[in-house]
Amino acid sequence: MTPEALRNLIVGALEDRKGRDVVAMDVTRVSDVTDYMIIASGTSNRHVKALVDNVVAAATSAGVRPLGVEGRETHEWVLVDVGDALVHVMQAETRDFYDLERLWAELPVEDETSV
């Protein structure tokens, strides 16, 4: 599965369970770890759990086995690593506090001509 197809699958899985403010960022120019950082909000710990469970089920059904899932103890912030995409599902307060979109958006990008 291409990274773009995986991104679309995950975004669809999040939207199917009414994930809020879903953002998919292409981080290929600043990260060797993953191609996409996908962030979504849930309204409660149960909603975060449902979103994560749907992402894991969709990936598994497509033949992509998640490499890890962290944060299921509290469901305030759960990270799902599916290789070409890292999925962060958070409760709104946690997402506002850590503001990952701003952190990743402000990373300097090297000019290819200077490399």
LINKA-V674302 format. One record per residue. N is the residue number from 1. RES is the residue in one letter. OMEGA is omega as a letter, one per 40 degrees, with the letter a starting at -180 (NA if undefined). D_FIRST is the distance of its C-alpha to the first C-alpha in Angstrom with 2 decimals. Layout:
BEGIN
{{N/RES/OMEGA/D_FIRST} {N/RES/OMEGA/D_FIRST}}
END
This chain:
BEGIN
{{1/M/i/0.00} {2/T/i/3.77} {3/P/a/6.54} {4/E/i/8.20} {5/A/i/6.24} {6/L/i/6.44} {7/R/a/9.93} {8/N/i/10.80} {9/L/a/10.06} {10/I/i/12.21} {11/V/i/14.78} {12/G/i/15.16} {13/A/i/15.77} {14/L/a/18.29} {15/E/i/19.95} {16/D/a/20.28} {17/R/i/22.47} {18/K/i/24.33} {19/G/a/23.07} {20/R/i/25.35} {21/D/a/24.87} {22/V/i/21.08} {23/V/i/20.26} {24/A/a/17.02} {25/M/i/18.06} {26/D/a/16.40} {27/V/a/17.91} {28/T/a/16.62} {29/R/a/20.23} {30/V/a/21.79} {31/S/i/19.55} {32/D/a/18.13} {33/V/a/16.98} {34/T/i/14.14} {35/D/a/12.86} {36/Y/i/13.71} {37/M/a/16.67} {38/I/a/16.82} {39/I/i/20.33} {40/A/i/21.93} {41/S/i/25.38} {42/G/a/26.79} {43/T/a/30.43} {44/S/i/31.33} {45/N/i/30.22} {46/R/i/29.55} {47/H/i/27.43} {48/V/i/25.40} {49/K/a/25.00} {50/A/i/23.87} {51/L/a/21.26} {52/V/i/19.90} {53/D/a/20.08} {54/N/i/18.12} {55/V/a/15.27} {56/V/i/15.25} {57/A/a/15.57} {58/A/i/12.79} {59/A/a/10.25} {60/T/i/11.96} {61/S/i/12.05} {62/A/i/8.32} {63/G/i/8.48} {64/V/a/8.03} {65/R/i/11.63} {66/P/i/13.35} {67/L/i/15.20} {68/G/i/18.18} {69/V/a/19.98} {70/E/i/23.25} {71/G/a/26.04} {72/R/a/26.34} {73/E/a/30.05} {74/T/a/31.09} {75/H/i/28.11} {76/E/i/29.38} {77/W/i/26.34} {78/V/i/23.29} {79/L/i/20.50} {80/V/i/17.12} {81/D/i/15.12} {82/V/i/11.42} {83/G/a/11.09} {84/D/i/9.60} {85/A/i/11.73} {86/L/a/15.23} {87/V/i/16.58} {88/H/i/20.38} {89/V/a/22.14} {90/M/i/25.87} {91/Q/a/29.12} {92/A/a/30.57} {93/E/i/33.33} {94/T/i/31.10} {95/R/i/28.77} {96/D/a/31.89} {97/F/a/33.34} {98/Y/i/30.49} {99/D/a/29.37} {100/L/i/26.08} {101/E/a/25.38} {102/R/a/28.64} {103/L/a/28.12} {104/W/a/24.82} {105/A/a/26.14} {106/E/i/29.23} {107/L/i/27.72} {108/P/i/29.09} {109/V/a/26.83} {110/E/i/28.17} {111/D/a/29.23} {112/E/a/27.47} {113/T/a/30.93} {114/S/a/32.39} {115/V/NA/29.95}}
END
